[in-house]
Amino acid sequence: MLSIEKAEKMFVEISCSQENKHGHIVCGDAFLSRMIDGENRYVAVLSDGLGSGVKANVLSTMTASMALNFRLRHEPIERTAITIMNTLPTDSVRNISYSTFSIVDIENEGDTAVMEYDNPDFVFIRNNKNCEITKEVIEIKSPDKPKKIRLSKLKMFKGDRLIIYSDGVNQSGIGLNQYPFGWEREGLIEFVEETIAENPEISARDLSKTIIRRAYLNDQYKAKDDTSCAVIYMREPRKLLICSGPPYNEQKDKYLADIVASYPGKKIICGGTTSMIISRELNREISMDIDVPMVDLPPVSEMEGVDLITEGILTLGAVAQSLDKSIIIDNKSKSPEDLIIKLIQESDVIDIMVGTRINVAHQDPNLPVELEIRRNVIKKIADILEEKYLKKVELKFI
């Protein structure tokens, strides 16, 4: 994780929300991000394809993929831009590129470079207020006419937010009495400052969603263009502990319970045997809400000092599937699977303690195939969280 003083003290949260143009089932914008753990580095790309629908999506995805891969290899900015522009065609009627892009490259200690081509100017928030950043304009030679790239270099510190977005955001509401020229960048900045003033700790995920909802409202719930907003937020990490499975050696039961008791973050226990061990070692009672109907999974339980207790392997298997398919959960849902995913989404660093004592029930050949050994299910969850959701995951087997 990034930090001004020590690398592990800072977390870079990156999240993007989108709304398709009204009447289209595919978004013409594409957003990709990657955490390069060994380099302590993050790269995020937002591309807007010309037009809308499938064609725009293909072009924007191609642009975002090329930009991301070039930056991962530390290719010079000029070479990155030239390759993208020479690869993508130009609209013969309007003489403009088929795709635009914004690239954010955050290296260790918060050193950040932003490269923009034909996307709206990014918004940079420090101390909850907009800050204008000096930009260098680089002219890129092109077969038809020179292209201009805006390059910004800055240093991000704790509490800073960087917002990139497609023109569906700043042009939302265009033509209406309230916004004859659209919401515009100034309207977005004012809205962001007000939102952060009301909730200074708002996550990147929630802020990007809030901006998209407002742009959608500006368009009277019929988006006139594909609308995307990505927020990058520098902050201290939010930690989550997930425990599942009894330790291999019973003498480690107290060790597991002590970790749960002292952990500086939110806590989830998955598994009846695991929860009973911690209950016994910490002398804390477990209670279950029997009024909650059991549909697909056993209901959750409660214990003092623990945020959530669920059944083990079935619930974790369902969580793995939902995370892999990027299923959007209902924030009001009380299902164990959704409650776990919600806590995961709200966290940055996820520590997982995996007990390795064999549960005989899971070796029964008559049980469904989905009942994999706990370790394999949790490894799958860890891989998905790191690769797809940019979470920092630490696995420990006991």
C-alpha positions as CSV (number, residue, x, y, z in Angstrom):
1,M,0.0,0.0,0.0
2,L,1.1,3.6,-0.6
3,S,2.2,5.9,2.1
4,I,4.0,9.2,2.5
5,E,6.1,7.8,5.4
6,K,5.6,4.0,5.4
7,A,4.2,2.1,2.5
8,E,1.7,0.0,4.5
9,K,0.0,3.0,6.1
10,M,-1.8,4.2,2.9
11,F,-4.3,2.6,0.7
12,V,-5.4,3.6,-2.8
13,E,-9.1,2.9,-3.3
14,I,-10.1,2.9,-7.0
15,S,-13.8,2.5,-8.0
16,C,-15.8,3.2,-11.1
17,S,-19.6,3.5,-11.6
18,Q,-21.4,3.7,-15.0
19,E,-24.7,4.3,-16.6
20,N,-25.5,3.1,-20.1
21,K,-27.0,5.5,-22.7
22,H,-30.8,5.2,-22.6
23,G,-31.9,2.3,-24.7
24,H,-28.6,0.5,-24.8
25,I,-27.6,-2.7,-23.0
26,V,-23.9,-2.1,-23.3
27,C,-21.9,0.9,-22.1
28,G,-19.7,2.6,-24.7
29,D,-17.2,3.6,-22.0
30,A,-14.6,1.2,-20.6
31,F,-12.7,1.3,-17.3
32,L,-9.8,-0.9,-16.3
33,S,-7.5,-0.7,-13.3
34,R,-4.6,-2.8,-12.0
35,M,-2.5,-3.0,-8.9
36,I,1.1,-4.0,-9.4
37,D,1.9,-5.3,-6.0
38,G,5.6,-5.9,-6.5
39,E,6.0,-2.2,-7.7
40,N,3.7,-0.7,-5.1
41,R,1.9,0.9,-8.1
42,Y,-1.6,1.4,-9.5
43,V,-2.8,2.1,-13.0
44,A,-6.3,3.1,-14.0
45,V,-7.7,3.9,-17.5
46,L,-11.1,5.3,-18.5
47,S,-11.9,5.4,-22.3
48,D,-14.9,6.7,-24.1
49,G,-15.7,5.1,-27.4
50,L,-17.2,7.3,-30.2
51,G,-21.0,6.9,-30.3
52,S,-22.7,4.3,-28.1
53,G,-23.5,0.6,-27.9
54,V,-21.5,-2.4,-28.9
55,K,-19.2,-0.6,-31.4
56,A,-18.3,2.1,-28.9
57,N,-17.7,-0.5,-26.2
58,V,-15.3,-2.5,-28.5
59,L,-13.3,0.6,-29.3
60,S,-13.1,1.9,-25.8
61,T,-12.2,-1.5,-24.4
62,M,-9.4,-1.8,-27.0
63,T,-8.1,1.6,-26.1
64,A,-8.2,1.0,-22.3
65,S,-6.5,-2.4,-22.7
66,M,-3.7,-1.0,-24.8
67,A,-3.2,2.0,-22.5
68,L,-3.1,-0.2,-19.4
69,N,-0.6,-2.7,-20.9
70,F,1.7,0.0,-22.1
71,R,1.7,1.7,-18.7
72,L,2.3,-1.6,-16.9
73,R,5.5,-2.0,-19.0
74,H,6.6,1.6,-18.3
75,E,6.4,2.6,-21.9
76,P,7.0,6.4,-22.4
77,I,3.8,8.4,-22.5
78,E,4.4,9.6,-26.0
79,R,4.9,6.1,-27.3
80,T,1.7,5.0,-25.5
81,A,-0.3,7.8,-27.1
82,I,1.2,7.4,-30.6
83,T,0.5,3.6,-30.6
84,I,-3.1,4.0,-29.5
85,M,-3.8,6.8,-32.0
86,N,-2.2,5.0,-34.9
87,T,-4.0,1.8,-34.0
88,L,-7.5,3.3,-33.8
89,P,-9.2,4.7,-36.9
90,T,-10.5,8.3,-37.2
91,D,-14.1,9.1,-38.1
92,S,-14.0,10.3,-41.7
93,V,-16.9,12.7,-41.3
94,R,-16.0,14.5,-38.0
95,N,-12.3,13.9,-38.3
96,I,-12.0,12.9,-34.6
97,S,-10.6,9.8,-33.0
98,Y,-12.9,6.8,-32.4
99,S,-11.9,6.7,-28.7
100,T,-10.7,9.1,-26.0
101,F,-8.8,8.2,-22.8
102,S,-7.6,9.2,-19.3
103,I,-4.7,7.3,-17.8
104,V,-3.8,7.6,-14.1
105,D,-0.5,6.1,-13.0
106,I,0.3,6.2,-9.2
107,E,3.7,5.1,-8.1
108,N,5.1,4.6,-4.7
109,E,5.1,7.5,-2.3
110,G,2.0,8.9,-4.1
111,D,3.8,10.2,-7.2
112,T,1.1,10.5,-9.8
113,A,0.9,11.1,-13.5
114,V,-2.3,11.8,-15.4
115,M,-2.5,11.6,-19.2
116,E,-5.7,12.8,-20.9
117,Y,-6.8,12.8,-24.5
118,D,-10.1,14.4,-25.4
119,N,-11.7,13.4,-22.1
120,P,-12.9,16.1,-19.7
121,D,-10.3,17.5,-17.4
122,F,-10.0,15.5,-14.2
123,V,-11.0,16.9,-10.8
124,F,-8.5,16.9,-7.9
125,I,-9.8,17.3,-4.4
126,R,-7.5,18.1,-1.5
127,N,-8.7,19.2,2.0
128,N,-12.2,18.7,0.6
129,K,-11.8,21.4,-2.0
130,N,-11.0,21.4,-5.7
131,C,-7.4,22.2,-6.7
132,E,-6.4,23.1,-10.2
133,I,-3.3,21.3,-11.4
134,T,-0.9,22.8,-14.0
135,K,-0.9,20.7,-17.2
136,E,1.7,20.3,-19.9
137,V,0.3,20.0,-23.4
138,I,2.2,17.5,-25.6
139,E,1.7,17.5,-29.3
140,I,1.7,14.1,-30.9
141,K,2.3,13.8,-34.6
142,S,-0.4,12.0,-36.5
143,P,-1.1,11.2,-40.2
144,D,-4.1,13.5,-40.4
145,K,-3.4,16.3,-37.9
146,P,-1.4,16.7,-34.7
147,K,-3.1,15.4,-31.5
148,K,-2.8,17.1,-28.2
149,I,-2.2,15.2,-24.9
150,R,-2.6,16.9,-21.5
151,L,0.0,15.6,-19.0
152,S,-0.2,16.4,-15.3
153,K,2.2,15.4,-12.6
154,L,1.3,15.7,-8.9
155,K,1.8,14.0,-5.5
156,M,-1.1,12.5,-3.8
157,F,-1.3,12.5,0.0
158,K,-3.7,11.1,2.6
159,G,-7.3,12.4,2.0
160,D,-6.7,13.3,-1.7
161,R,-9.2,12.3,-4.3
162,L,-8.8,12.2,-8.1
163,I,-11.9,12.0,-10.3
164,I,-11.9,11.1,-14.0
165,Y,-15.1,10.9,-16.0
166,S,-16.6,10.7,-19.5
167,D,-18.4,13.6,-21.0
168,G,-21.7,11.9,-20.2
169,V,-21.2,13.4,-16.7
170,N,-20.4,17.0,-17.4
171,Q,-22.9,17.1,-20.4
172,S,-25.7,15.6,-18.4
173,G,-28.9,17.7,-18.4
174,I,-27.9,19.5,-21.5
175,G,-30.7,21.4,-23.2
176,L,-32.9,21.5,-20.1
177,N,-33.8,24.8,-18.5
178,Q,-31.7,24.1,-15.4
179,Y,-28.6,23.1,-17.5
180,P,-28.9,24.6,-21.0
181,F,-25.2,23.8,-21.5
182,G,-25.1,20.7,-19.4
183,W,-24.0,20.2,-15.8
184,E,-20.5,21.2,-16.8
185,R,-17.3,20.7,-14.8
186,E,-18.1,23.6,-12.4
187,G,-21.4,21.9,-11.5
188,L,-19.7,18.6,-10.9
189,I,-17.0,20.3,-8.7
190,E,-19.6,22.1,-6.6
191,F,-21.6,18.8,-6.1
192,V,-18.5,16.9,-5.1
193,E,-17.4,19.5,-2.6
194,E,-20.9,19.5,-1.0
195,T,-21.0,15.7,-0.9
196,I,-17.6,15.4,0.8
197,A,-18.5,18.2,3.2
198,E,-21.5,16.2,4.3
199,N,-19.5,12.9,4.5
200,P,-15.8,13.5,4.7
201,E,-15.0,9.8,4.8
202,I,-17.1,8.8,1.8
203,S,-15.5,5.9,0.0
204,A,-14.4,6.1,-3.7
205,R,-17.1,3.5,-4.4
206,D,-19.9,5.5,-2.9
207,L,-18.7,8.9,-4.3
208,S,-18.5,7.5,-7.8
209,K,-22.0,6.0,-7.5
210,T,-23.4,9.3,-6.0
211,I,-21.9,11.3,-9.0
212,I,-23.4,8.9,-11.5
213,R,-26.8,9.0,-9.8
214,R,-26.8,12.8,-9.9
215,A,-25.9,12.9,-13.6
216,Y,-28.7,10.3,-14.3
217,L,-31.1,12.6,-12.4
218,N,-29.9,15.6,-14.5
219,D,-30.9,13.6,-17.6
220,Q,-34.3,12.9,-16.0
221,Y,-33.5,9.2,-15.7
222,K,-32.8,8.7,-19.4
223,A,-29.1,9.1,-19.9
224,K,-28.3,11.0,-23.1
225,D,-24.9,9.4,-23.3
226,D,-22.8,6.7,-21.8
227,T,-21.9,8.0,-18.4
228,S,-18.8,6.9,-16.3
229,C,-17.0,8.2,-13.3
230,A,-14.0,6.8,-11.6
231,V,-12.7,8.0,-8.2
232,I,-9.2,7.4,-6.8
233,Y,-9.0,8.0,-3.0
234,M,-5.9,8.0,-0.8
235,R,-6.6,6.9,2.7
236,E,-5.7,4.7,5.6
237,P,-6.8,1.1,5.0
238,R,-10.0,-0.3,6.3
239,K,-9.3,-3.8,7.7
240,L,-11.4,-7.0,7.8
241,L,-10.7,-10.3,9.4
242,I,-12.3,-13.5,8.1
243,C,-11.9,-16.7,10.1
244,S,-13.0,-20.0,8.9
245,G,-12.2,-23.5,10.1
246,P,-10.8,-24.8,13.4
247,P,-7.0,-24.8,13.8
248,Y,-5.2,-28.1,12.9
249,N,-4.0,-28.4,16.5
250,E,-6.5,-27.8,19.3
251,Q,-3.7,-26.1,21.2
252,K,-4.0,-23.2,18.7
253,D,-7.6,-22.6,19.6
254,K,-6.7,-19.9,22.1
255,Y,-4.3,-18.3,19.6
256,L,-7.1,-18.0,17.1
257,A,-9.5,-16.5,19.7
258,D,-6.9,-14.0,20.8
259,I,-6.4,-12.8,17.2
260,V,-10.2,-12.2,16.9
261,A,-10.3,-10.4,20.2
262,S,-7.4,-8.0,19.4
263,Y,-7.9,-7.4,15.7
264,P,-8.1,-3.7,14.8
265,G,-10.9,-3.9,12.3
266,K,-14.2,-5.6,11.4
267,K,-14.5,-9.4,12.0
268,I,-16.4,-12.3,10.3
269,I,-16.5,-15.9,11.5
270,C,-17.6,-18.5,8.9
271,G,-18.4,-21.9,10.3
272,G,-20.2,-23.3,13.3
273,T,-17.2,-25.2,14.8
274,T,-15.0,-22.0,14.4
275,S,-17.5,-19.8,16.2
276,M,-18.0,-22.3,19.0
277,I,-14.2,-22.4,19.6
278,I,-14.0,-18.6,19.8
279,S,-17.1,-18.5,21.9
280,R,-15.6,-21.0,24.4
281,E,-12.1,-19.4,24.5
282,L,-13.4,-15.8,24.9
283,N,-16.3,-16.8,27.1
284,R,-18.8,-15.0,24.9
285,E,-22.3,-16.3,24.1
286,I,-23.6,-16.9,20.5
287,S,-27.2,-15.9,19.7
288,M,-29.1,-16.6,16.5
289,D,-32.1,-14.6,15.2
290,I,-34.5,-17.4,14.6
291,D,-37.1,-15.0,13.2
292,V,-35.0,-14.5,10.0
293,P,-36.3,-17.0,7.4
294,M,-33.7,-19.5,6.0
295,V,-33.9,-19.6,2.3
296,D,-30.7,-20.9,0.6
297,L,-28.2,-20.5,3.5
298,P,-28.4,-20.9,7.3
299,P,-29.1,-17.6,9.1
300,V,-26.4,-15.5,10.7
301,S,-25.6,-15.4,14.4
302,E,-24.2,-12.8,16.8
303,M,-21.4,-12.5,19.3
304,E,-20.1,-9.6,21.3
305,G,-17.0,-8.1,19.5
306,V,-17.7,-9.9,16.2
307,D,-19.5,-8.2,13.3
308,L,-20.9,-11.3,11.6
309,I,-21.1,-15.0,12.1
310,T,-22.3,-17.3,9.3
311,E,-22.2,-21.0,8.3
312,G,-19.0,-22.0,6.7
313,I,-18.4,-23.8,3.4
314,L,-21.8,-23.3,1.7
315,T,-21.8,-19.6,2.5
316,L,-18.2,-19.1,1.4
317,G,-18.9,-21.0,-1.9
318,A,-21.9,-18.7,-2.6
319,V,-19.7,-15.6,-1.8
320,A,-17.0,-16.8,-4.3
321,Q,-19.5,-17.3,-7.0
322,S,-21.1,-13.8,-6.5
323,L,-17.8,-12.1,-6.4
324,D,-16.6,-13.9,-9.5
325,K,-19.7,-12.9,-11.4
326,S,-19.7,-9.3,-10.0
327,I,-23.3,-9.7,-8.9
328,I,-24.6,-6.4,-7.5
329,I,-26.0,-6.9,-4.0
330,D,-29.0,-5.3,-2.4
331,N,-27.7,-3.2,0.5
332,K,-30.9,-4.0,2.4
333,S,-30.4,-7.7,2.0
334,K,-30.0,-9.8,5.2
335,S,-28.7,-12.9,3.5
336,P,-25.3,-14.2,4.9
337,E,-23.7,-14.1,1.5
338,D,-24.7,-10.4,0.8
339,L,-23.7,-9.4,4.3
340,I,-20.2,-10.8,3.9
341,I,-19.8,-9.2,0.4
342,K,-20.9,-5.9,1.8
343,L,-18.3,-6.0,4.5
344,I,-15.7,-7.0,1.9
345,Q,-16.6,-4.1,-0.4
346,E,-16.2,-1.7,2.5
347,S,-12.7,-3.0,3.4
348,D,-9.3,-2.6,1.8
349,V,-7.1,-5.0,3.6
350,I,-8.6,-8.4,4.2
351,D,-6.8,-10.9,6.5
352,I,-8.1,-14.5,6.3
353,M,-7.3,-17.1,8.9
354,V,-7.9,-20.6,7.6
355,G,-8.1,-23.5,10.0
356,T,-6.7,-26.7,8.5
357,R,-8.4,-29.3,10.7
358,I,-10.3,-31.7,8.3
359,N,-14.0,-31.6,8.6
360,V,-15.2,-35.1,7.9
361,A,-18.6,-33.9,6.6
362,H,-16.9,-32.3,3.6
363,Q,-15.3,-35.6,2.5
364,D,-18.7,-37.2,2.1
365,P,-19.0,-38.2,-1.7
366,N,-22.8,-37.9,-1.5
367,L,-22.5,-34.2,-0.9
368,P,-22.8,-31.7,-3.8
369,V,-19.6,-31.1,-5.9
370,E,-19.7,-27.4,-4.8
371,L,-18.6,-28.4,-1.3
372,E,-14.9,-28.0,-2.1
373,I,-12.4,-28.2,0.7
374,R,-12.4,-24.9,2.6
375,R,-8.9,-24.0,1.7
376,N,-9.6,-24.1,-2.0
377,V,-12.7,-22.0,-1.7
378,I,-10.9,-19.4,0.3
379,K,-8.0,-19.3,-2.1
380,K,-10.4,-18.7,-4.9
381,I,-12.0,-15.8,-3.0
382,A,-8.5,-14.3,-2.3
383,D,-7.5,-14.5,-5.9
384,I,-10.7,-12.8,-7.1
385,L,-10.4,-10.1,-4.5
386,E,-6.8,-9.3,-5.5
387,E,-7.2,-9.5,-9.3
388,K,-10.8,-8.2,-9.8
389,Y,-11.4,-5.9,-6.8
390,L,-7.8,-4.6,-6.1
391,K,-8.0,-5.7,-2.4
392,K,-4.9,-6.4,-0.4
393,V,-5.4,-10.0,0.9
394,E,-3.3,-11.9,3.4
395,L,-3.9,-15.6,3.9
396,K,-2.7,-17.5,7.0
397,F,-3.2,-21.2,7.5
398,I,-3.3,-22.5,11.1
